[in-house]
Amino acid sequence: MGKLIVSLSPHAHGTDSVEKNMYGVIIALIPALLVSLFYFGLGSAIVLATSVIACVFFEWAIAKFIMKRENLSICDGSAILTGLLLGFNLPSNLPIWIIIVGALFAIGVGKMSFGGLGNNIFNPALLGRAFLLISFPAQMTSWPVAGQLTSYLDAETGATPLAIMKQAIKSGDASLLDQLPSATHLLLGSNPTGGLGTIGEVCALALLLGLVYMLWKKIITWHIPVSIIATVFVLSGLLHLANPVYADPFAEILTGGLMLGAIFMATDYVTSPMTGKGQLIYGVAIGVLTVVIRNWGSYPEGMSFAILIMNAFTPIINTYIKPKRFGEVPAKK
């Protein structure tokens, strides 16, 4: 016997479902997936496959043996998506055992400890990445140079554009920014002089294609990604005008995990605000925090921490930013 759910009108019928939206996001990630295989080859395949398999396994095992659920939800695509996004936030030479630890933390702590899909406060994939970054900083900040298609643990590494930008700020030497790849290289994902970064952040163009697809399919709205990117662009542009030691705004938005985070991580249904106005506030705040952490924090990248911080503020935003209610306005006494 199914449960009869009684709720207030108005009611609307739609074709959206958890499965449809989850697999829609996975389809949107395909261009970035193909680019990662093109640049990193074997390393990318091992990291992504390990992450996806581990996330699906841990969700199945926890739901079945710990939560004692009869109807398992591993086929709804959410565990696969978490595995992909976690893998996209890792370097392509990360050892398998560390990936498995990250997957266990992402699913076990970030998702299932809150009750499963729809109940988690923080984005599970980002929580897994943050845990690994704090626990294994050396392995998580080793960035293979592109083109080593058959290399994995023994891949040659190099400095990423974000590391160069951070070094320029610390030293006060703006000439170091001359080592940055051109905007075209950053857009296409190639870096002739060093490392590229995590698996999923290497090609801004591939991520933008995913954004266009999700907007076309109405999987997400424009509010969060546009507000994040615009905020980072404006603030970094002002900083660059004030002092050339700060990178120009095009370099800021095309490097690191900004595009990946703005398009695929910050737009997570569960951990982002429900209203358009709330999403704009959320996106602007993420943009501000990203610029602050990148330029004055300990880590070269601030996107992951900025999103996690604002995940915690989402319930507050939802409480105070509400749509207008329909119906009669009560008379004031």
Secondary structure by P-SEA (a helix, b strand, c coil): cbbbbbbccccccccccaaaaaaaaaaaaaaaaaaaaaacaaaaaaaaaaaaaaaaaaaaaaacccccccccccccaaaaaaaaaaaaaccccccaaaaaaaaaaacccccccccccccccccaaaaaaaaaaaacccccccccccccccccccbbbbbcaaaaaaaaaaacccccccccccaaaaaacccccccccccccccaaaaaaaaaaaaaaccccccaaaaaaaaaaaaaaaaaaaccccccaaaaaaccaaaaaacccccccccccccaaaaaaaaaaaaaaaaaaaccccccccaaaaaaaaaaaaaaaaacccccccccccccc
